[in-house]
Amino acid sequence: MIPEPVEIARSLRGALQLARFDATGLALFERHHDGFWCSFFAAALAAPAYFALVVLRLPDGQDLTSRHFAIEFGGYVVAWLAYPYVVTMLVRLVDREQRYFDYMVPYNWAAVLQVHLLLALAVAIEGGIAPPKIGLMLELAAVTVIMVYQGFIARAGLLIGPARAVAFVAIDLLLNLLIARLVRIMI
């Protein structure tokens, strides 16, 4: 489902509000079945930045071949679908099934902000604005900020405590690392 432009704008505003650790941003999302499916449009909005990151991270002299792109694209799709599926089981474990959409809809839209932050940082590093050692520290800081942001979304959306939110973030991270590793093996 493709959301209306007004829903896209409202959802991105909600993601920005959550990035400021303001849980009232949840009210800006369509947190129901249809809103959930519309939130996957965020994958289309994030894709150009994601694939720009893929190209920026290619080893010197290596081009993005059609095979490489197809594998990266497959990994991208799997990553977008795998975590929401895993969360369907996790919310049962923590007795928060009724809050699934309250978590997953903002989680999906937040990915647009996250990938654009990483791309801006990668461009700064590749462009020589940030020296490599400083760039590495900035990347670590950005990943930390993203994980804290994801934890806040889990806490606000699922109404869970910090320990459970950390568990959701850790599972998401491990799943993404596994998918990235499988993509690297296939390339």
Long-range contacts (C-beta under 8 A, 24 or more apart in sequence): 1-34, 1-37, 1-38, 1-40, 1-41, 2-38, 2-41, 3-30, 3-38, 3-39, 3-41, 7-35, 7-38, 8-41, 8-45, 11-39, 11-42, 11-105, 11-109, 12-109, 12-112, 12-113, 14-106, 14-109, 15-106, 15-109, 15-110, 15-112, 15-113, 16-113, 18-106, 18-110, 18-149, 18-152, 18-153, 18-156, 19-110, 19-113, 19-149, 21-152, 23-152, 23-156, 25-106, 26-102, 26-106, 26-156, 26-157, 29-105, 29-106, 29-109, 30-105, 31-101, 31-102, 31-105, 31-106, 32-101, 33-101, 35-101, 35-105, 36-100, 36-101, 36-104, 36-105, 36-108, 39-104, 39-105, 39-108, 39-109, 40-80, 40-108, 42-108, 42-109, 42-111, 42-112, 43-76, 43-77, 43-80, 43-108, 43-111, 45-112, 46-111, 46-112, 46-114, 46-115, 46-116, 47-76, 49-115, 49-116, 49-118, 49-119, 50-76, 50-115, 50-119, 52-119, 52-122, 53-115, 53-118, 53-119, 53-122, 56-119, 56-122, 56-123, 56-126, 57-122, 67-187, 68-187, 71-183, 71-186, 71-187, 72-183, 72-187, 74-183, 75-179, 75-180, 75-182, 75-183, 78-179, 79-175, 79-176, 79-179, 80-108, 82-175, 82-179, 83-107, 83-171, 83-172, 83-175, 83-176, 84-108, 86-171, 86-175, 87-168, 90-168, 90-171, 91-158, 94-158, 94-160, 94-164, 96-158, 96-159, 96-160, 99-157, 99-158, 99-159, 102-157, 102-158, 103-153, 103-154, 103-157, 103-158, 104-157, 106-153, 106-156, 106-157, 107-150, 107-153, 107-154, 107-157, 110-149, 110-150, 110-153, 114-146, 114-149, 117-142, 117-145, 117-146, 118-142, 118-146, 147-173
